Amino acid sequence: MRSDLPKVLHPLGGAPLLQHVIHTAKQLGSTAIYVVYGHGGEQVREVLAHEDVNWVLQTQQLGTGHAVDQVMPSVQDDDVLLVLYGDVPLVKAGTLVKLIAQAEQGSLSVLTATLDNPYGYGRMIRGINGELTGIVEQKDASEEQLHIKEINTGFLAAPAGKLRAWLNQLDNSNAQGEYYLTDVVGIAAGEGAAVDSASAEDEYEILGVNDRVQLATLERVYQQQLAEQLMRSGTTLADPGRMDIRGELATGNDCFIDVNCVIEGKVTLGERVRIGPNCCIKNTSIGDDVEIFANCVIEDGVIGKQSRIGPFARIRPETELAEQVHVGNFVEIKKSRIAAGSKVNHLSYIGDTHMGSGVNVGAGTITCNYDGANKHLTEIGDDVFIGSDSQLVAPVKIGDGATIGAGSTITREVPPGELTVSRSPQQTRTGWKRPVKKTE
């Protein structure tokens, strides 16, 4: 990967590769999940500390067979052991169920695939009757074996007691000097044990990540899957190939999402929500019939029904907008509550504010919420009209129905129902001339 970040922590759809594998294992109803990690793996443990898994340190990296053997002291003989890979993130739970079912009947079960270009993979060796007799790695394969197109994916399931005995028979007399997990197939077949196989439904399920090109390829596969799920659930995507979901997106019926939108964290859309192009939405709940115009950034917010946002608006964390709120172009709102029907349509900053219903905020208005050390609250009542280019210096309270004249700087409480103006008298200085540029 040419990165300081461990490979299994590189993100796919906004989550580490390994996290995808862990979540798939959980879908199978696993009684225990073990993650074997080696050099540099402490960073992996830190990032995924919230996952309910057992971490097993492999102090020496002596191959895949050795890695699995580190887990065996914690596994009972009557368990079924399923082996997954932290850099193969898109294998389906339904595919793995086939392996588990065969292992529950006492077989060693391996997942195979047939590829037009099998380069780099171990090849499946079969007998004259089609039975599996072994697996040979690419570096150890003969010229004849290299022409085999059925490959080993690495995934396998087996009764733990039998697998324990087969692991004890592994040796490292190969080109890599490692203990190959794949060698247990030949050992089991040699003992006459049942060796079965299953195939993945889709080739992408068995694709691993070894560089950023392969990661990008799987990212597009993953995004296409999510896009298809959205469209089949009643959401229209202007172009399924030009949006990214890096978390969870739940949508109501008849939503529309335009191109180049990025969804992060947990986002929910109500019915008939329309999102314009180039929007980034993170950890936000959006109500029915909301329209978000182009180029908006929304994070950790709640947007009420029938509201209109943007274009070029920014909704920052801890913002709650009630129904039918309008937030217009180049408006930033942070840690504020705005009640139903209020409008902040142009070029304004509203921070640390509680705003009532039916308020109209003129262009260029700002709440001066920060004194250089602490944040302060601005309280705006219902049906307030704030003229353009006003500054509300917090902490300050504006009563219901008050009107603020354009260009005012408000530093004290404003009484309800009254007009308040704070500006210097207009003056004209006759004879004044603009400065001119000095000549050389």
Sequence and secondary structure as in RCSB ss.txt:
>XXXX:A:sequence
MRSDLPKVLHPLGGAPLLQHVIHTAKQLGSTAIYVVYGHGGEQVREVLAHEDVNWVLQTQQLGTGHAVDQVMPSV
QDDDVLLVLYGDVPLVKAGTLVKLIAQAEQGSLSVLTATLDNPYGYGRMIRGINGELTGIVEQKDASEEQLHIKE
INTGFLAAPAGKLRAWLNQLDNSNAQGEYYLTDVVGIAAGEGAAVDSASAEDEYEILGVNDRVQLATLERVYQQQ
LAEQLMRSGTTLADPGRMDIRGELATGNDCFIDVNCVIEGKVTLGERVRIGPNCCIKNTSIGDDVEIFANCVIED
GVIGKQSRIGPFARIRPETELAEQVHVGNFVEIKKSRIAAGSKVNHLSYIGDTHMGSGVNVGAGTITCNYDGANK
HLTEIGDDVFIGSDSQLVAPVKIGDGATIGAGSTITREVPPGELTVSRSPQQTRTGWKRPVKKTE
>XXXX:A:secstr
  SSS GGGSEETTEEHHHHHHHHHHHTT S  EEEE TTTHHHHHHTTTS  EEEE SS   HHHHHHTTGGGS
 TTSEEEE  TT TT  HHHHHHHHHHHHTT EEEEEEE S  TTS EEEE TTS EEEEE GGG  HHHHT  E
EEEEEEEEEHHHHHHHHTT    STT    TTHHHHHHHHTT  EEEEE SSGGGG   SSHHHHHHHHHHHHHH
HHHHHHHTTEEES TTSEEEEEEEEE TTEEE TTEEEEEEEEE TT EE TT EEES EE TT EE SS EEES
EEE TT EE SS EE SSEEE TT EEEET EEES EE TT EEEES EEESEEE TT EE TT EEE B SS B
  EEE TT EE TT EEESSEEE TT EE TT EE S B TT EE         TT         
